[in-house]
Amino acid sequence: MKPALSLYLDAVRFTAAMVVYLGHLALASEPSFVSPGFSATFSGLSACIDEAVIIFFVLSGFVIAHATAARPTTPEAYATARLARLYSVALPALLATLVLDMLGRAIAPAFYPPFAPQPFLGALLFLNQLWYIDVGAGSNGPYWSLNFEFWYYVLFGMILFLRGWQRVAAVLATLLVCGPQIALYSLLWFAGVGLHGLTQRLRLSQGLGLGLFLLGPVIFFLAVNHPVPGEAFMLDRLAWLLRDSNILHDSVIALAFGMHLLGCHSLAAWLEAPLSAIARPLRWLAGSTFTIYLFHMPLSRFLAAVLPTPPGPWSGPLLLALGFPLLLAIAAVTERRKQPWVRLFTAAFAPFRRPAQAAPVGGTNHLRPGQPPPGHAATG
């Protein structure tokens, strides 16, 4: 992967995480976060939270495709890498949500949903969005997307390592277990996989690349602010299947981001100098993306519970000033410390390891010597 594109992906995933974070803090419908001036300033971000998650899905498919194409891998190594990435942040986030919700509920019970232990077990196993279950883990609303993301890793692994009828049967069985919602949105995740393939094969002129780079955000803005043609018809006719999801709108968002990223790939030479100048802080901030995404809601709600009530103009800025440094500190012991999890899953898969079963995957590793591939986003 071109270094400039890698840095740009880091910038995109950090920006998307901050959109989700600030958008949630600005939600006027959240009684614990009411802050008139802050909400007015960032209300536009509140309208883009779902779109940011769609960007995470596309970006995740793109990065996983790159990671598996850059070097041969085995089923055990693939599973180890994906599970270590997930559980290094997901398990601490669930534990933190349990503890912070318990403490916060004792202080401000009105800020919290009723406690139920079962959703936490379901979240740990990524079962809470199968079919139409839609169960949240306490105050950690953003965790829902990991219940999609996990199954996309499973599907991609099956496609990567299985062959023939076994691949078809395994994929169909998994989609049947997941249900229509996860199955439909897998198209957006796999669009990221296809986008990675296009960047390896297409050679766009810089003029066309610039056009795509600029047109993508225009389409994104239009889709956020205006109904997509045919959207109401689809929602009306397929409400029994789609429920509260809007796959047509989200597909347009994915298309817009894909166009922008394809254009970015062709303009990498132009982006090299400005992005290289901020490479170190950018990579460091991007290394906190998953933690920001998964910890910000339980942490922010707890901070709101312990701060003086009722919330006022000061509460939004104060929640951000207290919460953001804490999230960066938490990232230092979660996603920046994946090696213990890698060792754990490596040991767990050791009895199944078959050294000769490296998957023949295509692609060329364009990373600089010693440069890590970009991490995947949270779904998220």
Order of alpha helices (4+ residues) and beta strands (2+ residues): alpha-alpha-alpha-alpha-alpha-alpha-alpha-alpha-alpha-alpha-alpha-alpha-alpha-alpha-alpha-alpha-alpha-alpha
